[in-house]
Amino acid sequence: MKKLLLVLTLLSVSNLQSQEFVFSGEVAVSGIISNQEEIPFWIYTNTGTARGNKTNFNSTVSSLVYYSKENVQLRLAVSGFYRDGLEEEFQRREIYLEFQNRWLKATLGAKEREEKVMGLSATNQNFLWSGNARAIPGLILEAGDPIILSPTFALDWGIGHYELNDDRYVPDVNIHYKRLGLIVTFNENSQLKAQIQHFAQWGGSSPDYGDLPTGFKAFSNVFFALKAVETGTEPFNLNRVGNHLGTYLVDYEFGTSHGRFSVYHEHPFEDASGTRLDNFPDGVWGLQYTPQGEGIIKTVLYEYLDTSDQSGVSVASGFDGYFGNNVYRSGWSYEKHVIGIPFIVYDRTVVQNSINSPYVSNRSRVHHLGVAGTVRGVDWKLKTTLAQYLGTYRNPYETTLNTWYNYLSLAYKTESYGTFAIVSGVDFSNLSETIAGGGIEYSFNF
């Protein structure tokens, strides 16, 4: 994949030399102080590891070459960052080549998830891929624009392949991804979206079971979530090939004279019990409101997140154990960071083996509120979150961990000298000391 990306990059740059194109870049730095070794939760969470939980200084340098002609766009992006408090302080942030027209968008490389709802959502509106981990390298083909079937119906789709190239219990694991969405437009003020997305970890070399199934037959089993045939490894014969994760999404948007509303539910599943909704009401329940016209408040978002049911313990297919897996012991993580909803607790100090799991808590109940707006040219953002951590079904916490995460940022963009920002946060807990901290950020675009 690295060789293919290099070839496409060179070809793209060569082609752009004879065409009109735009080059842009950004330099950003920030410094954070805290009264504890860790910094407040929302200052580092969902930042794509631009900050870790012990980061005090970070900087990012990014560049983008953009070319557009008629209905075709081509982007080549490269960025890297430095941040202390992590095992690898210098790393690439993004490197990707992207082609887009009306019907196709193709992205090769590692690209961060696009920020949704001004960064207010606790999951960036994706239960399984919140932006909490660094961008994963891969190739994805998806709809450039939804396919219009009629004035009422449209389709969205995507299919991708990613590679987990980090240090993990089962190395060299692949990720298969696909999604299909139906968009129903009732009128100009009312729209419904229903979507299913599916991820599956597969392949790799297990310390316990040896080389795991690869090739076309294995991919076919993964694609259709079928049981393994003649794999020689008992866990695969008992379950599906690979580690499967998915979500159902229903999102209804409607407009009124007071503004626009979005009501949504994203429901997770990891096995048959989840697909038939035995783990209801787990998932994300959200409400977003965008006021009509200009005002101090631009948008308000509330989310209730629940991962505590997991199909219960009374049925054979219960104990869903979100993000963990008996074969892929590192589970749904990349570089020891949870890829999805950030209220799954991954203990990086756990020595992984055929018994130990780094997922020490995947049962939680969370109330989250986010508000953003602008006052006299200053953009402000507020997030406050009440989270209750229960541990796991097999190893519940003796005492429930109750936390209250708070975050406030103020940013002012000048015409010529870049953007200046202040970030702050304070976290309360019934089992640990209060964490209070903040800092300054500066970014300059050219």
N, C-alpha and C positions, 0 to 999 in steps of 0.2 A: 504493500500500500504506500509506503514511503517513496519508493521508486516511481510509482505511478503518479503520485502527487507532484514530485519534482519535475517529471516530464511534462505534465499538464501546465505546471507553473511556467516553465521555460517557453512552451508554445504560446501561452497566453500573453506573456510579456512581449515576445517577438511579434505577435500579431498586433499588440497595442501600439508598438512603435510607429506604425503607419496609420494609426487612427487617433482621433481626438479622445482623450481620456482625462480623468480627474484623479489627482493624488491628494490624500488627506492623512492626517496623523494626530495623535494625542499623546501628551505626557502628563501623568498624574502621580501625585505623591500624597501621603497622609501620615500623620503621627497620632498614636493613641496612647493614653495613660490610663491606669486603673489602680484602684486601691488593693486589688488582689493580683495574683499571677495571671489569672484569666481575665479577659475583657468581657463586657456585656454581650449577651446572646445575639441580639439583632445587629450588632456592629460587625460580626463575622459570619453569621449564618446566611446561606443562600448567596454568597458572594463569589461562588466558583473557586474557592480557596484563594481569592485575592487577599484575604486575611484568614488566619487560623485563630483558634480560641486563645492563643497566647501571643498574637502578633502586636507589636508596638510600632513598627514602621513598615510601610510597603510602598512600592513604586511600580508603575506600569508604563511601558512604551508600546504604542501600537501604530500600525500603518495600514492604509487601505488604498488599493488601486481600483477605480470604478470606471467602467465603460458602458455606455448606453447608446443604442442605435435603434430607432423605431420601437419595436416591442421586445427587444433583447437587451438584457443586462448581464454584465460579467463583473464579478468581484474577486479580488485577490487580497486576502487579509493575513497579516502576520503580527503577532503581539507576544510580549513576554513580560514577566514580572519578577520582582524580588520582594520577599517578605520574610521577616524573622519569625521564629517560633514554630517553624515547620521543619521536617526532616530534610527536604530539598528546598532550599531557600530561593534558588534561581530555577525557573521553569518557563517553558512556553505557556502562554495563555491560550492563544488561538493560532491556528494555521490552517487555512482552508481556501479552496477555489470553488466559486459558486456561479452557476449558469441559471438564468431564469428567463422564460418567456410567458406567454399567456397560459399555456397548458402544462408546462413542466418547470420544476425547480430542482436542480441537481447540485448537491453539496458534497464535496470530497475533502476530507480532513477533519480537524477538530474545531467545532464551532460552538460557542456558548449558546444556551437557550435565550431566546428573545425575552426581554423583561416585559411582563404583563401587568396591567393595572398600576403603573407607576411604582412597581415594586412593593405594593401593599399586601398582596396575597401571601399567606404563610407558606404556600407550596408553589408559588409562581403559576398557579392554576394548572398544575400537573402533579398528581399524587405520586407518580412514579419517577418523575424527572424534574425536580424542583430547581435545579441550579446550585445545589448545595455542594456538589463535587466539581472537580475540574472537568473541562470539556473532554469528551471521549472521542478518539479518532474513529472515523468510519465513512461510509458512503450512504447517502439517503436520496431517494427519488420521491418527489411528492408533487401534488398539484400546484401549479403556479398560481392559478385562481380557481375557485370552485368550478366544477363542470356543470354548466347550466343545462338541466334536463327539461325544464319548463319554467314559466313565470313563477311557479310555486316551489319547485324542487331543484336542489343542486347537490352535488356530491363532492366531498373532500376525501383525499386518499394519500397514503404515504407508505413506503416500504424501504427498509434500511438494513445495513449490516455494520456492526461496530466490533472493535477488538479491545478487550481489556488487557492492556500491556503493562499493568502494574505488578507489584510484588504481592501475590495472593496465594492462598492455600492450594488452589487448583490453578496453575498458570496457563496462559495462552487460551483464555476462554473467549468464545464468540458471543455476540448479542444479536439476535434476530429481532427486528422491529417491524410492525405494520399497524396501520390504523385505517378506519373507514368511517366516514361521517356523512350523515344526511342532514341537509339544511332545508328547513321548511319556512318559506316566507309567506305569512298570511296577508300582510299588507305592509306599507312603509313604516309602520310603528310596531310591528309584531313579528318576531322570528323565533323559531325553535331549532336547536341543534341537538342531534343525538349521535353519539360517537362511541366506538369501541376501539381501544388500543391494546396491543399485545406485545410483550417483550418475552424473550426466552434466552437464558444462558445455556450454552451447549458447547461440546468439545472440550479440549484441554487435556491435561495429563494429571490424574489424581494420584496422590501418594498412597491412597487406599485401594483404588480400583484400576490403576494403570491408565493407559490411553483410553479416553472416552470416545464414543461414536462420533465420527466425522464423515464427510462425503455426502453425495447426493441423497442416499437412502436415509441417513441420519437427518439431513436438512429437511427432507420431506416429512419425516416424523415430527420434527420440531415445528415446522410450518403449520401442520394440521393438529398439533398437540396430541399425537398418537402414542401408544405404548411401544416400548422397544421390542424388537424381535431379534433374538440370538445375539444379545450384547454381551452375555457372560457376566453381567454385574447385577446382582439381585435388586438393588434399589431401583434401577431403571426398568426391570421387569415388573416390579410392583407398581410403579408410577409411570408418568409420561417421560419421554426423552427430554432431558434438560430440566432447568428450573424456570417455570413459567410464572409470569406476572401479567396482570392486565387490569383495565378499568373500563367501566361503563360511565359515560357522561351524558347528562341531560341538562341543557342550558336554555332557558327561556328568557328572551329579551323583549321588552316592550317600552314604548314611550308614552308619556303623559304631558300635560301642560306644565308640570313641575319639573320634569327632567326624564332621564332614562334609567330603567331598572334592569337588572340581570339577576335571575334566580337560578341557581345551579346545584346539582348534586353529582359528585364523582364517586363511584362505588368500586372498591378494589376487589380483585379475586386472584387467588393463587392456586386454586384447585377446583374440583367439581362443586364442592359445597359453596364456594364463593360465586361461581358462575350462576348457580340457581338461587342466589341471594340468601343463603342460610346465615351469612355473617351480617345481615342487615341489623342495625343501621350504620355499620362502619362506613367510613369515607369522609368526604368533605361536603358540608352543607353551607352554601354561600349566598349572600345577598349583596349586590353592589348597586349604588345609587350615584348617578352623575347629575347634578343640578342643571337646570336650564339657564343659559346665559352666563355672563361673567360674574364671578363673586369670589369671596375669600376662600370658599371650599370648592375644590374641583371634583373630588370624588370621595365617597365613603364606602367602606367595605367591611362586612362582618362575616366571619367563617366559624363554624363549629366543626371540629375535626375529631373523629372517634376511631380508634383502632382496638377497642377493648373487647369486642364480641368474638371475632375470629372463628365464627361458627361454633363456638362453645367447646365443651369437653365431653358432651354426652353422646356424640355421634362419631362413627369411625373416621370420618374425614374432617373432624374438627381439629383443634390445635393448629390453626393455619400458620401461626408463627411468622408474621409478616417479615419479609426481607431476608430471613434466615433460610438455610437449606442443609440437609444432612450430607449431601455429596459436595456441593459447592459451598464449603464452610465459610468463605468470606462473604457469601451472600450478595445482596444487592448493594454493593459498595464499589468505590473506585478510589484507590490510594488511601484506604481506611477512612473514607468519608462516605456517609450514606448518600446515595444518588437521589432518593425520593424525599418524601415528607420528613422534615428535620426533627420530628418528635419521636423518632426511633433512636434509641440510645445504643451506640456502637462503642465498645470499650477497646481502645487501641492497645491497651496493655495486656489483654488476654492472649495467651499462647495458644494458637489455633491447632487443634488436632482432631482426631475422629470423634472426640467426646466434647471438647470445649467449644462454645460458640461465643463470638464477640458481641452478640446481640443480647444485652443484659436487660433491656426493657423495650418491648414492642407493643405494649398495651398502654394507651394514653387517651385522655379526654382533654380537649383544648378549646377554649374560647378565645378568639382572636379578632381584634378591631384595628383597622387602619384608616387613616384620614390624611388627605393631602390637599394642599391649596397654595395660593399665592397672596402675599400682602406687600404692596408697594414694591414690587419687583423681587421680593424675597420668596423663593419656593420653600415651603415647609412640609414636613412629613412626620406623622405621629403613628406609632404602632404600640399597642399594649396587648399582652397575651397572658392568659391564665392557663397553665398547663398542669395536669395531674398525671404522674407517671406511676404505673402499677407493677412494673416488672414484666415477667412472662407468665404464662399459665403454669409451666413446669417449675419455674423459680420466681414466684411472686415476691415483691418487696415486703419485708416484714412491716415496714412503716411506709405508707404512701408518700411519695415525693410530690409536694405542692410547690409550684414556682409561679412567679409573676415577673414577666419580662417587659421592660419599657424602653422605648426608643424615640428620640426626637432629633431631626436634622433640619438645618437652615442653610440654604444655598443662594448665592447671589452671583449672577452671570454678568460680567462687564462686557462692554463692546470690544475692547482691545486687549485686556489684560487677563483673560481667562475667567474661570469660575472659582470662587472661594466658598467653602462650606464648613459648617460646624456640626459635628455629630456627637451625640451623648446617649447614655443608656444607664439603667439601673435595674438590677435583678435581685428579687427577694426569694428566699427559700426557707422552708421549715426545717431543713436538715443541714444547711451550710450557711456561711456568712454572706452578707449582702455584697454584691459586686457592683461597684459604681465606677464609671469611667467615661471618657470622651476624648475628643481631639479635633484636629483641623484637617481639611482636605483642600488640595489645590489641583486644578487641571487646566491645561492649555491646549486648544485645538488649532491646527494649522493646515 
